[in-house]
Amino acid sequence: MKAYHHNSKSLCFALAIFVVWVAPSSQLFAQGKAAIAKEVAEQLIRRFSKEVADESVEKLTSRLQAVVLSAGDDALKVIEKSGPRALRILENSGADAAVTTRLLTKYGDDAIGALESPVRLGIVREFGQEAGEALIKHGAVAEKIIASTGSPAVGAIKQLSNQGVRRLAMIADEPSTAILSKNTDLLGIVGQYGDRAMDFIWRNKLTLVGGTALAAFVANPEPFLDGSRKLVENGVDSIATNIGKPIAEQLGNAKDWTWRILAITAMLLLFWAWKTRGSNRAPKA
């Protein structure tokens, strides 16, 4: 029992030390942050008087403190450098203000212009920092692609040059090829090989829409990218190669006119099927 009472007294003594020393220190730390926020508010009023004409130091300080709670101390540095526009972006970022702070810190004024749109901030909230970087680098083009396709587009755009992103956007805008821009497997290949894959897709976009060629490319893209394998427009091309050639050989060797006529008929039917399929696949105007 004596040991129990001794331990209890020790615990009470430790708590008293915490209250006397640690709690005031935390209060002083908070007061220090408030003082810094007030100083930044005063600077904003001096430097951006037109943009914050209706703001008092106290009101602006309160807004800054609220942003720091959600975004961290670096938010004050960003706002001090970029002004009220950065403050509004961080306020509109809500719970994801820390992500926006990192983007503003890394890209500065480029990020300010790119992230003022509520739509783009929504994309950053949904898809993260990489989506924000895509928006900063490629603007409205990236916004449209990501809004349409989502996360797979973010990974693809990250690996592309400006030309590659524009080509992807044009594929998405064209009704006959738009399906390619939404194919997650194809976008994954672009994310892996970058402009090399995008250049191949751009040159072969109409063939890839056929389906069979797309499946072959997605299954094993490397031989197509290095030129050791060629795309075929559709399965009929393979039939023409694998079946038509033996028929032609038999036609040349056949001595009986009946077999020659049958062979010619088979080849004509094969050619008709190929032409018909190609016509049916052509996009309507």
C-alpha positions in Angstrom: 0.0 0.0 0.0 2.9 2.4 0.8 4.4 1.7 -2.6 1.0 2.4 -4.2 0.7 5.8 -2.4 4.3 6.6 -3.3 3.6 5.9 -7.0 0.4 8.0 -7.0 2.3 10.9 -5.4 5.0 10.6 -8.1 2.4 10.6 -10.9 0.7 13.7 -9.4 4.0 15.4 -9.2 4.8 14.7 -12.8 1.4 16.0 -13.9 2.0 19.2 -12.0 5.4 19.6 -13.7 3.7 19.2 -17.1 1.0 21.8 -16.2 3.6 24.3 -14.9 6.2 23.9 -17.7 4.8 22.2 -20.8 1.3 23.8 -21.0 2.7 27.4 -20.9 5.3 26.4 -23.5 2.5 25.2 -25.8 0.6 28.3 -25.3 3.7 30.4 -26.0 4.2 28.4 -29.2 0.7 29.0 -30.3 1.0 32.7 -29.5 4.2 32.7 -31.6 2.4 31.3 -34.6 -0.4 33.8 -34.2 2.1 36.6 -34.1 3.7 35.3 -37.4 0.2 35.1 -39.0 -0.5 38.6 -37.9 2.8 39.8 -39.4 2.0 38.1 -42.7 -1.5 39.7 -42.7 0.0 43.1 -42.2 2.4 42.5 -45.2 -0.5 41.4 -47.4 -2.4 44.6 -46.6 0.6 46.7 -47.4 1.5 44.9 -50.7 -1.9 43.9 -52.0 -4.1 46.7 -50.7 -6.6 46.6 -53.6 -7.1 42.8 -53.3 -7.7 42.9 -49.5 -9.2 46.4 -49.2 -12.2 45.1 -47.2 -10.0 43.0 -44.8 -8.9 44.1 -41.4 -5.6 42.7 -39.9 -7.6 40.7 -37.4 -9.9 39.1 -40.0 -7.0 38.3 -42.3 -5.0 36.9 -39.4 -7.9 34.6 -38.5 -8.1 33.3 -42.1 -4.4 32.7 -42.2 -4.5 30.7 -38.9 -7.3 28.6 -40.2 -5.3 27.7 -43.4 -2.2 26.8 -41.3 -4.3 24.3 -39.3 -5.2 22.4 -42.5 -2.1 23.0 -44.6 0.8 23.3 -42.2 3.3 26.1 -41.5 4.6 26.2 -45.1 1.3 27.7 -46.2 2.3 31.0 -44.6 5.5 31.1 -46.7 3.5 30.4 -49.9 0.9 33.1 -49.1 3.6 35.6 -48.1 5.2 35.1 -51.4 2.2 34.8 -53.8 -0.4 36.9 -52.0 -4.2 36.7 -51.5 -4.7 34.5 -54.6 -2.7 31.7 -52.9 -4.7 32.2 -49.7 -8.0 31.8 -51.6 -6.7 28.6 -53.4 -5.7 27.1 -50.1 -9.0 27.9 -48.5 -10.9 26.3 -51.4 -8.7 23.2 -51.1 -10.3 22.2 -47.9 -8.9 19.1 -46.3 -6.4 18.7 -49.2 -4.7 22.1 -48.6 -1.5 20.4 -47.7 -1.3 18.9 -51.2 -2.0 22.3 -52.8 0.6 23.9 -50.6 3.3 21.5 -52.0 2.2 22.3 -55.5 2.3 26.1 -54.8 5.7 25.7 -53.1 7.2 23.7 -56.0 5.7 25.6 -59.0 5.0 29.1 -57.6 3.1 31.5 -59.9 2.6 28.8 -62.5 0.5 26.8 -60.0 -1.5 29.9 -59.0 -2.8 30.4 -62.5 -3.5 26.7 -63.0 -5.2 25.9 -59.7 -7.6 28.9 -59.3 -10.4 27.0 -61.0 -12.7 25.1 -58.6 -12.9 22.3 -61.2 -9.2 21.8 -61.3 -9.0 21.9 -57.5 -11.6 19.2 -57.5 -9.4 17.1 -59.8 -6.5 17.6 -57.4 -8.7 16.5 -54.5 -9.8 13.4 -56.3 -6.6 12.3 -58.0 -3.8 13.8 -55.9 -0.6 15.8 -56.5 0.3 14.1 -59.8 -2.9 15.3 -61.3 -2.1 18.8 -60.0 1.3 18.7 -61.7 -0.4 17.6 -65.0 -2.8 20.5 -64.8 0.1 23.0 -64.1 2.2 21.7 -67.0 -0.5 21.1 -69.6 -3.5 23.2 -68.6 -6.9 22.8 -70.2 -5.8 19.9 -72.3 -4.9 17.8 -69.3 -8.0 18.9 -67.5 -10.2 17.6 -70.3 -8.5 14.3 -70.5 -8.4 13.6 -66.8 -12.0 14.7 -66.3 -13.0 12.2 -69.0 -10.7 9.2 -68.1 -9.6 9.7 -64.5 -6.6 8.2 -62.8 -5.2 6.2 -65.8 -4.9 9.5 -67.8 -2.9 11.0 -65.0 -0.2 8.4 -65.2 -0.1 8.7 -69.0 0.1 12.5 -69.1 2.9 12.4 -66.5 5.2 10.7 -69.0 4.3 12.7 -72.1 5.7 15.9 -73.7 3.4 18.7 -74.7 3.1 17.2 -78.2 2.2 13.8 -76.8 -0.5 15.3 -74.6 -1.9 17.3 -77.5 -2.0 14.1 -79.6 -3.9 12.2 -76.9 -6.4 15.1 -76.6 -7.0 15.0 -80.4 -7.6 11.2 -80.3 -10.1 11.9 -77.5 -11.8 14.6 -79.5 -12.3 12.5 -82.7 -15.4 10.3 -82.4 -13.8 7.5 -84.5 -10.9 7.2 -82.1 -12.2 8.5 -78.8 -12.5 5.0 -77.4 -8.7 4.7 -77.4 -8.4 7.6 -75.0 -10.5 5.7 -72.4 -8.8 2.3 -72.7 -7.0 1.9 -69.4 -4.6 -0.8 -70.8 -3.5 1.5 -73.6 -3.1 4.4 -71.2 -1.0 2.1 -69.0 1.3 1.4 -71.9 1.6 5.2 -72.5 2.4 5.6 -68.8 5.2 3.0 -69.2 6.7 4.0 -72.5 5.8 7.7 -72.8 6.2 9.5 -76.1 7.5 6.4 -77.8 4.2 4.7 -77.3 2.1 7.8 -78.0 3.9 8.3 -81.3 3.1 4.7 -82.3 -0.6 5.0 -81.2 -0.9 8.3 -83.1 0.4 6.8 -86.4 -1.8 3.7 -86.0 -4.9 5.0 -84.3 -7.3 4.0 -87.0 -5.9 0.5 -87.1 -6.0 0.2 -83.3 -9.7 1.0 -83.3 -10.4 -2.3 -85.1 -10.1 -4.2 -81.8 -8.0 -7.2 -82.9 -5.0 -5.0 -83.5 -5.5 -3.2 -80.2 -5.6 -6.5 -78.3 -2.4 -7.7 -79.9 -0.6 -4.4 -79.1 -1.8 -4.3 -75.5 -0.8 -7.9 -74.9 2.8 -7.3 -76.0 3.6 -3.7 -77.1 7.4 -4.0 -77.2 7.7 -5.8 -80.6 5.4 -3.2 -82.2 7.3 -0.3 -80.7 10.7 -1.6 -81.8 9.4 -2.3 -85.3 9.9 -6.1 -85.3 6.2 -6.8 -85.6 3.5 -5.0 -87.7 -0.1 -4.4 -86.9 -2.8 -5.9 -89.0 -6.0 -4.0 -89.5 -8.3 -6.8 -88.3 -8.7 -10.5 -88.2 -9.6 -10.8 -91.9 -6.1 -9.7 -92.8 -4.7 -12.7 -91.0 -7.2 -14.9 -92.8 -6.2 -13.5 -96.1 -2.5 -14.2 -95.3 -2.9 -17.6 -93.7 -5.7 -19.1 -95.8 -5.6 -17.1 -99.0 -2.0 -18.0 -99.7 -2.5 -21.8 -99.5 -5.5 -21.5 -101.8 -3.5 -19.6 -104.3 -0.8 -22.2 -104.2 -3.4 -25.0 -104.7 -4.9 -23.0 -107.6 -1.5 -22.9 -109.4 -1.0 -26.6 -108.9 -4.5 -27.8 -109.7 -4.9 -29.7 -112.9 -8.6 -30.3 -112.6 -10.6 -27.3 -113.8 -13.3 -28.0 -111.2 -10.8 -27.5 -108.4 -9.5 -24.3 -110.1 -13.1 -22.9 -110.3 -13.7 -23.8 -106.6 -10.4 -22.2 -105.6 -11.2 -19.0 -107.5 -14.7 -18.9 -106.0 -13.2 -19.2 -102.5 -10.8 -16.4 -103.1 -13.5 -14.1 -104.4 -15.7 -14.8 -101.4 -12.7 -14.2 -99.1 -12.1 -10.9 -100.9 -15.8 -9.9 -100.7 -15.9 -10.7 -96.9 -12.8 -8.5 -96.4 -14.2 -5.6 -98.3 -17.6 -5.8 -96.6 -16.1 -5.9 -93.2 -14.0 -2.9 -93.9 -17.0 -1.0 -95.1 -19.1 -1.9 -92.1 -16.3 -0.7 -89.8 -15.9 2.7 -91.4 -17.2 5.5 -89.2 -20.4 7.3 -90.3 -20.1 11.0 -91.3 
